[in-house]
Amino acid sequence: MKNVEMTVQGTWLTIKVDLSKEFGPSASGKTIIIASTEGNVTIPDRQEKVGLNVYRKK
């Protein structure tokens, strides 16, 4: 994962992303990647999965 923190408290999932970071352009070059789980990942200590991409226009 890039720039993604996930925590679980009870039944609540909290996702934290630092919006000041950048990881370069997307494959198409149209957007700048800020954070990504890089596919679907399992939530810590759970069976559920999450897939996340945070980006902005170039």
C-alpha distance matrix in Angstrom:
0.0 3.8 6.5 6.2 8.5 10.3 13.8 16.7 20.3 22.9 22.0 20.0 16.3 15.1 12.1 11.9 10.9 12.8 14.7 16.3 13.4 13.3 11.6 14.7 16.3 15.2 16.8 19.9 20.1 21.1 18.1 15.9 12.1 11.2 7.8 5.9 4.4 5.9 8.6 9.9 8.7 11.4 12.0 12.9 16.5 17.1 17.7 16.3 13.2 11.4 10.2 9.5 10.1 11.8 14.2 17.8 20.8 21.6
3.8 0.0 3.8 5.6 8.9 11.6 15.2 18.5 21.8 24.7 23.9 21.4 17.7 15.8 12.3 11.2 9.1 10.1 11.7 12.8 9.8 9.6 8.2 11.6 13.7 13.3 15.6 18.5 18.0 18.9 15.8 13.0 9.4 8.1 5.3 5.3 6.3 7.5 10.9 12.7 12.0 14.8 15.0 15.8 19.6 20.2 21.0 19.3 16.2 13.7 12.0 10.1 9.6 10.1 12.0 15.2 18.2 18.8
6.5 3.8 0.0 3.8 6.8 10.2 13.6 17.1 20.1 23.2 22.7 19.8 16.2 13.7 10.2 8.1 5.8 6.5 8.8 10.0 7.7 8.9 9.1 12.7 15.0 15.2 18.0 20.5 19.6 19.9 16.4 13.4 10.1 7.4 5.0 6.9 8.3 10.6 13.6 14.8 13.8 16.0 15.3 15.9 19.7 20.5 21.8 19.9 17.2 14.5 13.3 10.7 10.3 9.6 11.7 14.6 18.0 18.8
6.2 5.6 3.8 0.0 3.8 6.6 10.2 13.5 16.6 19.6 18.9 16.1 12.5 10.3 6.8 5.8 5.2 7.8 10.3 12.5 10.9 12.2 12.3 15.8 17.5 16.9 19.6 22.0 21.6 21.6 18.1 15.6 12.1 9.5 6.2 6.7 6.8 10.2 12.3 12.6 11.2 12.9 11.7 12.5 16.3 16.9 18.3 16.4 13.9 11.3 10.8 8.7 9.6 9.6 12.7 15.9 19.5 20.8
8.5 8.9 6.8 3.8 0.0 3.8 6.8 10.4 13.3 16.5 16.4 13.7 10.3 8.0 5.6 5.0 6.7 9.3 12.4 14.6 13.5 15.5 15.8 19.4 21.3 20.8 23.3 25.7 25.4 25.3 21.7 19.3 15.8 13.0 10.0 10.3 9.5 13.1 14.7 14.1 11.9 12.4 10.3 10.3 13.9 15.0 17.1 15.6 13.9 11.9 12.6 11.2 12.8 12.9 16.1 19.2 22.9 24.4
10.3 11.6 10.2 6.6 3.8 0.0 3.8 6.9 10.2 13.1 12.8 10.4 6.9 5.6 4.6 6.4 9.2 12.4 15.1 17.8 16.9 18.7 18.9 22.3 23.8 22.8 25.1 27.4 27.5 27.1 23.7 21.7 18.2 15.7 12.4 11.9 10.2 14.0 14.6 13.0 10.6 10.2 7.3 7.5 10.9 11.6 13.9 12.4 11.3 9.9 11.7 11.1 13.7 14.3 17.9 21.1 24.7 26.6
13.8 15.2 13.6 10.2 6.8 3.8 0.0 3.8 6.7 9.9 10.4 8.3 5.8 5.3 6.7 8.5 12.0 14.9 17.8 20.4 19.9 22.0 22.5 25.9 27.5 26.5 28.9 31.1 31.2 30.8 27.3 25.3 21.9 19.1 16.0 15.7 13.9 17.6 17.9 15.9 13.1 11.7 8.1 7.1 9.6 10.8 13.8 12.9 12.9 12.3 14.8 14.5 17.2 17.7 21.4 24.4 28.1 30.1
16.7 18.5 17.1 13.5 10.4 6.9 3.8 0.0 3.8 6.3 6.8 5.6 4.6 6.3 9.0 11.6 15.1 18.2 20.9 23.7 23.4 25.4 25.8 29.1 30.4 29.2 31.4 33.5 33.8 33.2 29.8 28.1 24.7 22.2 19.0 18.3 16.2 19.8 19.4 16.8 14.1 11.8 8.1 7.2 8.2 8.8 12.1 11.5 12.6 12.7 15.8 16.1 19.3 20.1 23.9 26.9 30.5 32.8
20.3 21.8 20.1 16.6 13.3 10.2 6.7 3.8 0.0 3.8 6.0 5.3 6.7 8.1 11.5 13.7 17.5 20.3 22.9 25.7 25.9 28.2 28.9 32.2 33.6 32.5 34.8 36.8 37.0 36.2 32.8 31.1 27.8 25.1 22.1 21.7 19.9 23.5 23.1 20.5 17.8 15.4 11.7 10.6 10.7 11.3 14.7 14.3 15.9 16.1 19.3 19.4 22.5 23.0 26.7 29.4 33.1 35.5
22.9 24.7 23.2 19.6 16.5 13.1 9.9 6.3 3.8 0.0 3.8 5.6 8.3 10.8 14.2 17.0 20.6 23.7 26.1 29.0 29.2 31.3 31.8 35.1 36.2 34.8 36.9 38.8 39.3 38.4 35.1 33.7 30.4 27.9 24.9 24.1 22.0 25.4 24.5 21.5 19.0 16.2 12.7 11.9 11.0 10.9 13.9 13.8 16.2 17.0 20.5 21.2 24.5 25.3 29.0 31.8 35.4 38.0
22.0 23.9 22.7 18.9 16.4 12.8 10.4 6.8 6.0 3.8 0.0 3.8 6.7 9.9 13.2 16.5 19.9 23.3 25.2 28.5 28.6 30.3 30.8 33.8 34.6 32.9 34.9 36.6 37.3 36.2 33.1 32.0 28.9 26.6 23.6 22.6 20.4 23.8 22.5 19.3 17.4 14.7 11.4 11.9 11.3 9.9 12.3 11.4 13.9 14.6 18.1 19.0 22.4 23.4 27.1 29.9 33.4 36.1
20.0 21.4 19.8 16.1 13.7 10.4 8.3 5.6 5.3 5.6 3.8 0.0 3.8 6.5 9.9 13.0 16.5 19.8 21.7 24.9 25.2 27.1 27.9 30.9 31.7 30.3 32.6 34.1 34.6 33.4 30.1 29.0 25.9 23.4 20.6 20.1 18.4 22.0 21.2 18.4 16.6 14.6 11.0 11.7 12.4 11.4 13.8 12.1 13.7 13.4 16.5 16.7 19.8 20.4 24.1 26.7 30.2 32.9
16.3 17.7 16.2 12.5 10.3 6.9 5.8 4.6 6.7 8.3 6.7 3.8 0.0 3.8 6.6 10.0 13.3 16.8 18.7 22.0 22.0 23.7 24.3 27.3 28.1 26.7 29.0 30.7 31.1 30.1 26.8 25.5 22.4 20.0 17.0 16.3 14.7 18.3 17.7 15.1 13.3 11.8 8.3 9.4 11.2 10.3 12.5 10.5 11.1 10.3 13.2 13.2 16.4 17.1 20.8 23.7 27.2 29.8
15.1 15.8 13.7 10.3 8.0 5.6 5.3 6.3 8.1 10.8 9.9 6.5 3.8 0.0 3.8 6.6 10.1 13.3 15.4 18.6 18.8 20.9 21.9 25.0 26.2 25.1 27.8 29.5 29.4 28.4 24.9 23.3 20.3 17.5 14.8 14.9 14.0 17.8 18.0 16.1 14.4 13.6 10.2 11.0 13.5 13.3 15.7 13.5 13.3 11.6 13.7 12.6 15.2 15.1 18.7 21.4 25.0 27.5
12.1 12.3 10.2 6.8 5.6 4.6 6.7 9.0 11.5 14.2 13.2 9.9 6.6 3.8 0.0 3.8 6.7 10.3 12.3 15.5 15.4 17.2 18.1 21.2 22.4 21.4 24.2 25.9 25.8 24.9 21.4 19.6 16.5 13.7 11.0 11.3 10.9 14.6 15.3 14.1 12.7 12.9 10.2 11.5 14.7 14.5 16.4 14.0 12.7 10.2 11.4 9.6 11.8 11.6 15.2 18.0 21.7 24.0
11.9 11.2 8.1 5.8 5.0 6.4 8.5 11.6 13.7 17.0 16.5 13.0 10.0 6.6 3.8 0.0 3.8 6.8 9.3 12.2 12.4 14.7 16.1 19.4 21.0 20.7 23.8 25.5 24.9 24.1 20.4 18.1 15.2 11.9 9.8 11.3 11.7 15.3 16.8 16.3 15.0 15.7 13.2 13.9 17.3 17.7 19.7 17.5 15.9 13.2 13.7 11.2 12.3 11.1 14.3 16.8 20.5 22.4
10.9 9.1 5.8 5.2 6.7 9.2 12.0 15.1 17.5 20.6 19.9 16.5 13.3 10.1 6.7 3.8 0.0 3.8 5.9 8.9 8.8 11.0 12.6 15.7 17.4 17.5 20.7 22.4 21.4 20.7 17.0 14.5 11.7 8.2 6.7 9.2 10.8 13.9 16.0 16.4 15.6 17.1 15.4 16.4 20.0 20.3 21.9 19.5 17.3 14.2 13.5 10.4 10.3 8.5 11.1 13.5 17.2 18.8
12.8 10.1 6.5 7.8 9.3 12.4 14.9 18.2 20.3 23.7 23.3 19.8 16.8 13.3 10.3 6.8 3.8 0.0 3.8 5.5 6.0 9.2 11.6 14.7 16.9 17.7 21.2 22.8 21.2 20.7 16.9 13.9 11.7 7.9 8.0 11.3 13.5 16.1 18.7 19.6 18.8 20.5 18.9 19.5 23.1 23.8 25.5 23.2 20.9 17.8 16.9 13.6 12.7 10.1 11.7 13.3 16.9 17.9
14.7 11.7 8.8 10.3 12.4 15.1 17.8 20.9 22.9 26.1 25.2 21.7 18.7 15.4 12.3 9.3 5.9 3.8 0.0 3.8 5.5 7.9 11.0 13.3 15.0 16.0 19.7 20.8 18.9 17.9 14.2 11.4 10.1 6.5 8.1 11.7 14.6 16.8 19.3 20.5 20.5 22.5 21.1 22.2 25.9 26.1 27.5 24.9 22.4 18.9 17.4 13.7 12.0 8.7 9.2 10.0 13.5 14.7
16.3 12.8 10.0 12.5 14.6 17.8 20.4 23.7 25.7 29.0 28.5 24.9 22.0 18.6 15.5 12.2 8.9 5.5 3.8 0.0 3.8 6.8 10.4 12.5 14.8 16.7 20.4 21.5 19.1 18.5 15.0 11.7 11.0 7.8 10.1 13.9 16.9 18.7 21.7 23.2 23.0 25.2 23.9 24.7 28.4 29.0 30.5 28.1 25.5 22.1 20.5 16.9 14.8 11.6 11.3 11.5 14.4 14.6
13.4 9.8 7.7 10.9 13.5 16.9 19.9 23.4 25.9 29.2 28.6 25.2 22.0 18.8 15.4 12.4 8.8 6.0 5.5 3.8 0.0 3.8 6.9 9.6 12.4 14.2 17.7 19.4 17.1 17.2 13.7 10.0 8.7 5.8 7.9 11.5 14.6 15.9 19.1 21.1 20.9 23.4 22.5 23.3 27.1 27.8 29.1 26.8 23.9 20.7 18.8 15.4 13.2 10.7 10.4 11.4 14.3 14.1
13.3 9.6 8.9 12.2 15.5 18.7 22.0 25.4 28.2 31.3 30.3 27.1 23.7 20.9 17.2 14.7 11.0 9.2 7.9 6.8 3.8 0.0 3.8 5.8 8.6 10.7 14.2 15.8 13.5 13.9 10.6 6.8 5.9 4.6 7.5 10.7 14.1 14.5 17.8 20.3 20.7 23.6 23.4 24.6 28.4 28.8 29.6 27.2 24.0 20.7 18.2 15.0 12.2 9.9 8.7 9.7 12.0 11.3
11.6 8.2 9.1 12.3 15.8 18.9 22.5 25.8 28.9 31.8 30.8 27.9 24.3 21.9 18.1 16.1 12.6 11.6 11.0 10.4 6.9 3.8 0.0 3.8 6.9 8.7 11.6 13.9 12.1 13.4 10.5 7.0 5.3 5.9 7.5 9.4 12.6 12.1 15.7 18.6 19.1 22.3 22.7 23.9 27.7 28.0 28.5 26.4 22.9 19.9 17.2 14.4 11.7 10.6 9.5 11.3 13.2 12.3
14.7 11.6 12.7 15.8 19.4 22.3 25.9 29.1 32.2 35.1 33.8 30.9 27.3 25.0 21.2 19.4 15.7 14.7 13.3 12.5 9.6 5.8 3.8 0.0 3.8 6.7 9.5 11.3 8.9 10.6 8.5 5.5 5.8 8.0 10.3 11.9 15.2 14.1 17.3 20.6 21.6 25.1 25.7 27.2 30.9 31.0 31.2 28.9 25.3 22.3 19.1 16.4 13.2 12.1 9.9 10.7 11.5 9.9
16.3 13.7 15.0 17.5 21.3 23.8 27.5 30.4 33.6 36.2 34.6 31.7 28.1 26.2 22.4 21.0 17.4 16.9 15.0 14.8 12.4 8.6 6.9 3.8 0.0 3.8 6.6 7.7 5.2 7.1 5.7 4.4 5.9 9.3 11.5 12.5 15.8 14.2 17.0 20.3 22.0 25.6 26.5 28.4 32.1 31.8 31.6 29.0 25.4 22.2 18.8 16.2 12.7 11.9 9.2 9.6 9.5 7.9
15.2 13.3 15.2 16.9 20.8 22.8 26.5 29.2 32.5 34.8 32.9 30.3 26.7 25.1 21.4 20.7 17.5 17.7 16.0 16.7 14.2 10.7 8.7 6.7 3.8 0.0 3.8 5.4 5.0 6.6 5.5 5.9 6.0 9.8 11.1 11.0 13.9 11.9 14.1 17.5 19.7 23.4 24.5 26.8 30.4 29.7 29.1 26.5 22.8 19.8 16.1 14.0 10.6 10.8 8.6 9.9 10.0 9.5
16.8 15.6 18.0 19.6 23.3 25.1 28.9 31.4 34.8 36.9 34.9 32.6 29.0 27.8 24.2 23.8 20.7 21.2 19.7 20.4 17.7 14.2 11.6 9.5 6.6 3.8 0.0 3.8 5.5 8.1 8.6 9.6 9.7 13.4 14.1 13.2 15.5 12.8 14.5 18.1 20.6 24.3 26.0 28.4 31.7 30.9 30.0 27.5 23.7 21.1 17.4 16.0 13.0 14.0 12.1 13.4 12.9 12.3
19.9 18.5 20.5 22.0 25.7 27.4 31.1 33.5 36.8 38.8 36.6 34.1 30.7 29.5 25.9 25.5 22.4 22.8 20.8 21.5 19.4 15.8 13.9 11.3 7.7 5.4 3.8 0.0 3.8 5.5 7.6 9.9 11.1 14.9 16.1 15.6 18.1 15.7 17.0 20.4 23.2 26.9 28.4 31.0 34.4 33.3 32.2 29.5 25.8 23.0 19.2 17.6 14.3 14.9 12.4 12.8 11.4 10.9
20.1 18.0 19.6 21.6 25.4 27.5 31.2 33.8 37.0 39.3 37.3 34.6 31.1 29.4 25.8 24.9 21.4 21.2 18.9 19.1 17.1 13.5 12.1 8.9 5.2 5.0 5.5 3.8 0.0 3.8 5.7 7.6 9.8 13.4 15.5 15.8 18.8 16.8 18.8 22.2 24.6 28.2 29.4 31.8 35.3 34.5 33.8 31.1 27.4 24.3 20.6 18.5 14.9 14.5 11.4 11.1 9.4 7.8
21.1 18.9 19.9 21.6 25.3 27.1 30.8 33.2 36.2 38.4 36.2 33.4 30.1 28.4 24.9 24.1 20.7 20.7 17.9 18.5 17.2 13.9 13.4 10.6 7.1 6.6 8.1 5.5 3.8 0.0 3.8 7.2 9.9 13.1 15.4 16.0 19.2 17.8 19.4 22.4 24.9 28.4 29.3 31.9 35.4 34.4 33.7 30.7 27.1 23.8 20.2 17.8 14.1 13.3 9.9 8.8 6.3 5.8
18.1 15.8 16.4 18.1 21.7 23.7 27.3 29.8 32.8 35.1 33.1 30.1 26.8 24.9 21.4 20.4 17.0 16.9 14.2 15.0 13.7 10.6 10.5 8.5 5.7 5.5 8.6 7.6 5.7 3.8 0.0 3.8 6.4 9.4 11.9 13.0 16.4 15.5 17.4 20.3 22.5 25.9 26.4 28.8 32.4 31.6 31.3 28.2 24.7 21.3 17.8 15.0 11.2 9.8 6.3 5.5 4.4 4.8
15.9 13.0 13.4 15.6 19.3 21.7 25.3 28.1 31.1 33.7 32.0 29.0 25.5 23.3 19.6 18.1 14.5 13.9 11.4 11.7 10.0 6.8 7.0 5.5 4.4 5.9 9.6 9.9 7.6 7.2 3.8 0.0 3.8 6.4 9.4 11.3 15.0 14.4 17.0 19.9 21.5 24.8 25.1 27.1 30.9 30.4 30.5 27.6 24.2 20.7 17.5 14.4 10.6 8.8 5.5 5.4 6.3 5.8
12.1 9.4 10.1 12.1 15.8 18.2 21.9 24.7 27.8 30.4 28.9 25.9 22.4 20.3 16.5 15.2 11.7 11.7 10.1 11.0 8.7 5.9 5.3 5.8 5.9 6.0 9.7 11.1 9.8 9.9 6.4 3.8 0.0 3.8 5.9 7.5 11.2 10.9 13.7 16.5 17.8 21.1 21.4 23.4 27.1 26.8 26.9 24.2 20.7 17.4 14.2 11.2 7.7 6.3 4.6 6.9 9.1 9.5
11.2 8.1 7.4 9.5 13.0 15.7 19.1 22.2 25.1 27.9 26.6 23.4 20.0 17.5 13.7 11.9 8.2 7.9 6.5 7.8 5.8 4.6 5.9 8.0 9.3 9.8 13.4 14.9 13.4 13.1 9.4 6.4 3.8 0.0 3.8 7.1 10.8 11.7 14.6 16.7 17.4 20.3 19.9 21.6 25.4 25.3 26.0 23.3 20.1 16.7 14.1 10.7 7.8 5.4 5.1 7.5 10.7 11.5
7.8 5.3 5.0 6.2 10.0 12.4 16.0 19.0 22.1 24.9 23.6 20.6 17.0 14.8 11.0 9.8 6.7 8.0 8.1 10.1 7.9 7.5 7.5 10.3 11.5 11.1 14.1 16.1 15.5 15.4 11.9 9.4 5.9 3.8 0.0 3.8 7.1 8.7 11.5 13.3 13.7 16.5 16.2 17.9 21.7 21.6 22.2 19.7 16.5 13.2 11.0 7.7 5.9 5.0 7.0 10.3 13.6 14.8
5.9 5.3 6.9 6.7 10.3 11.9 15.7 18.3 21.7 24.1 22.6 20.1 16.3 14.9 11.3 11.3 9.2 11.3 11.7 13.9 11.5 10.7 9.4 11.9 12.5 11.0 13.2 15.6 15.8 16.0 13.0 11.3 7.5 7.1 3.8 0.0 3.8 5.1 7.7 9.7 10.4 13.6 14.0 16.1 19.8 19.4 19.5 17.1 13.6 10.5 7.9 5.4 4.5 6.3 8.7 12.4 15.3 16.7
4.4 6.3 8.3 6.8 9.5 10.2 13.9 16.2 19.9 22.0 20.4 18.4 14.7 14.0 10.9 11.7 10.8 13.5 14.6 16.9 14.6 14.1 12.6 15.2 15.8 13.9 15.5 18.1 18.8 19.2 16.4 15.0 11.2 10.8 7.1 3.8 0.0 3.8 5.5 6.6 6.7 10.0 10.8 13.0 16.5 16.1 16.1 13.9 10.4 7.9 5.9 5.4 6.7 9.4 12.2 16.0 18.9 20.4
5.9 7.5 10.6 10.2 13.1 14.0 17.6 19.8 23.5 25.4 23.8 22.0 18.3 17.8 14.6 15.3 13.9 16.1 16.8 18.7 15.9 14.5 12.1 14.1 14.2 11.9 12.8 15.7 16.8 17.8 15.5 14.4 10.9 11.7 8.7 5.1 3.8 0.0 3.8 6.9 8.1 11.8 13.6 15.8 19.1 18.5 17.9 16.0 12.3 10.2 7.4 7.5 7.7 10.8 12.7 16.4 18.7 19.8
8.6 10.9 13.6 12.3 14.7 14.6 17.9 19.4 23.1 24.5 22.5 21.2 17.7 18.0 15.3 16.8 16.0 18.7 19.3 21.7 19.1 17.8 15.7 17.3 17.0 14.1 14.5 17.0 18.8 19.4 17.4 17.0 13.7 14.6 11.5 7.7 5.5 3.8 0.0 3.8 6.4 10.1 12.4 15.2 18.0 16.8 15.6 13.5 9.7 8.2 5.5 7.4 8.7 12.4 14.6 18.3 20.5 22.0
9.9 12.7 14.8 12.6 14.1 13.0 15.9 16.8 20.5 21.5 19.3 18.4 15.1 16.1 14.1 16.3 16.4 19.6 20.5 23.2 21.1 20.3 18.6 20.6 20.3 17.5 18.1 20.4 22.2 22.4 20.3 19.9 16.5 16.7 13.3 9.7 6.6 6.9 3.8 0.0 3.8 6.9 9.4 12.5 15.0 13.4 11.9 9.8 6.0 5.3 4.3 7.6 10.3 13.9 16.7 20.4 22.8 24.7
8.7 12.0 13.8 11.2 11.9 10.6 13.1 14.1 17.8 19.0 17.4 16.6 13.3 14.4 12.7 15.0 15.6 18.8 20.5 23.0 20.9 20.7 19.1 21.6 22.0 19.7 20.6 23.2 24.6 24.9 22.5 21.5 17.8 17.4 13.7 10.4 6.7 8.1 6.4 3.8 0.0 3.8 6.4 9.0 11.6 10.6 9.9 8.5 5.2 5.5 6.4 9.1 12.1 15.2 18.3 22.1 24.9 26.7
11.4 14.8 16.0 12.9 12.4 10.2 11.7 11.8 15.4 16.2 14.7 14.6 11.8 13.6 12.9 15.7 17.1 20.5 22.5 25.2 23.4 23.6 22.3 25.1 25.6 23.4 24.3 26.9 28.2 28.4 25.9 24.8 21.1 20.3 16.5 13.6 10.0 11.8 10.1 6.9 3.8 0.0 3.8 6.3 8.2 6.9 6.4 5.8 4.2 6.5 9.0 11.7 15.1 17.9 21.3 25.0 28.0 30.0
12.0 15.0 15.3 11.7 10.3 7.3 8.1 8.1 11.7 12.7 11.4 11.0 8.3 10.2 10.2 13.2 15.4 18.9 21.1 23.9 22.5 23.4 22.7 25.7 26.5 24.5 26.0 28.4 29.4 29.3 26.4 25.1 21.4 19.9 16.2 14.0 10.8 13.6 12.4 9.4 6.4 3.8 0.0 3.8 6.4 5.4 6.8 5.8 5.5 6.8 10.0 11.8 15.4 17.5 21.2 24.7 28.0 30.1
12.9 15.8 15.9 12.5 10.3 7.5 7.1 7.2 10.6 11.9 11.9 11.7 9.4 11.0 11.5 13.9 16.4 19.5 22.2 24.7 23.3 24.6 23.9 27.2 28.4 26.8 28.4 31.0 31.8 31.9 28.8 27.1 23.4 21.6 17.9 16.1 13.0 15.8 15.2 12.5 9.0 6.3 3.8 0.0 3.8 5.5 8.3 8.8 9.2 10.5 13.4 14.8 18.1 19.9 23.6 27.1 30.5 32.4
16.5 19.6 19.7 16.3 13.9 10.9 9.6 8.2 10.7 11.0 11.3 12.4 11.2 13.5 14.7 17.3 20.0 23.1 25.9 28.4 27.1 28.4 27.7 30.9 32.1 30.4 31.7 34.4 35.3 35.4 32.4 30.9 27.1 25.4 21.7 19.8 16.5 19.1 18.0 15.0 11.6 8.2 6.4 3.8 0.0 3.8 7.2 9.1 10.8 13.0 16.2 18.1 21.6 23.5 27.2 30.7 34.1 36.1
17.1 20.2 20.5 16.9 15.0 11.6 10.8 8.8 11.3 10.9 9.9 11.4 10.3 13.3 14.5 17.7 20.3 23.8 26.1 29.0 27.8 28.8 28.0 31.0 31.8 29.7 30.9 33.3 34.5 34.4 31.6 30.4 26.8 25.3 21.6 19.4 16.1 18.5 16.8 13.4 10.6 6.9 5.4 5.5 3.8 0.0 3.8 5.7 8.2 10.9 14.5 16.8 20.5 22.7 26.4 29.9 33.1 35.4
17.7 21.0 21.8 18.3 17.1 13.9 13.8 12.1 14.7 13.9 12.3 13.8 12.5 15.7 16.4 19.7 21.9 25.5 27.5 30.5 29.1 29.6 28.5 31.2 31.6 29.1 30.0 32.2 33.8 33.7 31.3 30.5 26.9 26.0 22.2 19.5 16.1 17.9 15.6 11.9 9.9 6.4 6.8 8.3 7.2 3.8 0.0 3.8 6.6 10.2 13.6 16.5 20.2 22.9 26.5 30.1 33.0 35.4
16.3 19.3 19.9 16.4 15.6 12.4 12.9 11.5 14.3 13.8 11.4 12.1 10.5 13.5 14.0 17.5 19.5 23.2 24.9 28.1 26.8 27.2 26.4 28.9 29.0 26.5 27.5 29.5 31.1 30.7 28.2 27.6 24.2 23.3 19.7 17.1 13.9 16.0 13.5 9.8 8.5 5.8 5.8 8.8 9.1 5.7 3.8 0.0 3.8 7.0 10.5 13.4 17.2 19.8 23.4 26.8 29.8 32.3
13.2 16.2 17.2 13.9 13.9 11.3 12.9 12.6 15.9 16.2 13.9 13.7 11.1 13.3 12.7 15.9 17.3 20.9 22.4 25.5 23.9 24.0 22.9 25.3 25.4 22.8 23.7 25.8 27.4 27.1 24.7 24.2 20.7 20.1 16.5 13.6 10.4 12.3 9.7 6.0 5.2 4.2 5.5 9.2 10.8 8.2 6.6 3.8 0.0 3.8 7.0 10.1 13.8 16.7 20.2 23.7 26.6 28.9
11.4 13.7 14.5 11.3 11.9 9.9 12.3 12.7 16.1 17.0 14.6 13.4 10.3 11.6 10.2 13.2 14.2 17.8 18.9 22.1 20.7 20.7 19.9 22.3 22.2 19.8 21.1 23.0 24.3 23.8 21.3 20.7 17.4 16.7 13.2 10.5 7.9 10.2 8.2 5.3 5.5 6.5 6.8 10.5 13.0 10.9 10.2 7.0 3.8 0.0 3.8 6.4 10.2 13.0 16.5 20.0 22.9 25.3
10.2 12.0 13.3 10.8 12.6 11.7 14.8 15.8 19.3 20.5 18.1 16.5 13.2 13.7 11.4 13.7 13.5 16.9 17.4 20.5 18.8 18.2 17.2 19.1 18.8 16.1 17.4 19.2 20.6 20.2 17.8 17.5 14.2 14.1 11.0 7.9 5.9 7.4 5.5 4.3 6.4 9.0 10.0 13.4 16.2 14.5 13.6 10.5 7.0 3.8 0.0 3.8 7.1 10.4 13.5 17.1 19.7 22.0
9.5 10.1 10.7 8.7 11.2 11.1 14.5 16.1 19.4 21.2 19.0 16.7 13.2 12.6 9.6 11.2 10.4 13.6 13.7 16.9 15.4 15.0 14.4 16.4 16.2 14.0 16.0 17.6 18.5 17.8 15.0 14.4 11.2 10.7 7.7 5.4 5.4 7.5 7.4 7.6 9.1 11.7 11.8 14.8 18.1 16.8 16.5 13.4 10.1 6.4 3.8 0.0 3.8 6.7 10.0 13.6 16.5 18.9
10.1 9.6 10.3 9.6 12.8 13.7 17.2 19.3 22.5 24.5 22.4 19.8 16.4 15.2 11.8 12.3 10.3 12.7 12.0 14.8 13.2 12.2 11.7 13.2 12.7 10.6 13.0 14.3 14.9 14.1 11.2 10.6 7.7 7.8 5.9 4.5 6.7 7.7 8.7 10.3 12.1 15.1 15.4 18.1 21.6 20.5 20.2 17.2 13.8 10.2 7.1 3.8 0.0 3.8 6.5 10.1 12.9 15.1
11.8 10.1 9.6 9.6 12.9 14.3 17.7 20.1 23.0 25.3 23.4 20.4 17.1 15.1 11.6 11.1 8.5 10.1 8.7 11.6 10.7 9.9 10.6 12.1 11.9 10.8 14.0 14.9 14.5 13.3 9.8 8.8 6.3 5.4 5.0 6.3 9.4 10.8 12.4 13.9 15.2 17.9 17.5 19.9 23.5 22.7 22.9 19.8 16.7 13.0 10.4 6.7 3.8 0.0 3.8 7.2 10.6 12.9
14.2 12.0 11.7 12.7 16.1 17.9 21.4 23.9 26.7 29.0 27.1 24.1 20.8 18.7 15.2 14.3 11.1 11.7 9.2 11.3 10.4 8.7 9.5 9.9 9.2 8.6 12.1 12.4 11.4 9.9 6.3 5.5 4.6 5.1 7.0 8.7 12.2 12.7 14.6 16.7 18.3 21.3 21.2 23.6 27.2 26.4 26.5 23.4 20.2 16.5 13.5 10.0 6.5 3.8 0.0 3.8 7.0 9.1
17.8 15.2 14.6 15.9 19.2 21.1 24.4 26.9 29.4 31.8 29.9 26.7 23.7 21.4 18.0 16.8 13.5 13.3 10.0 11.5 11.4 9.7 11.3 10.7 9.6 9.9 13.4 12.8 11.1 8.8 5.5 5.4 6.9 7.5 10.3 12.4 16.0 16.4 18.3 20.4 22.1 25.0 24.7 27.1 30.7 29.9 30.1 26.8 23.7 20.0 17.1 13.6 10.1 7.2 3.8 0.0 3.8 6.4
20.8 18.2 18.0 19.5 22.9 24.7 28.1 30.5 33.1 35.4 33.4 30.2 27.2 25.0 21.7 20.5 17.2 16.9 13.5 14.4 14.3 12.0 13.2 11.5 9.5 10.0 12.9 11.4 9.4 6.3 4.4 6.3 9.1 10.7 13.6 15.3 18.9 18.7 20.5 22.8 24.9 28.0 28.0 30.5 34.1 33.1 33.0 29.8 26.6 22.9 19.7 16.5 12.9 10.6 7.0 3.8 0.0 3.8
21.6 18.8 18.8 20.8 24.4 26.6 30.1 32.8 35.5 38.0 36.1 32.9 29.8 27.5 24.0 22.4 18.8 17.9 14.7 14.6 14.1 11.3 12.3 9.9 7.9 9.5 12.3 10.9 7.8 5.8 4.8 5.8 9.5 11.5 14.8 16.7 20.4 19.8 22.0 24.7 26.7 30.0 30.1 32.4 36.1 35.4 35.4 32.3 28.9 25.3 22.0 18.9 15.1 12.9 9.1 6.4 3.8 0.0
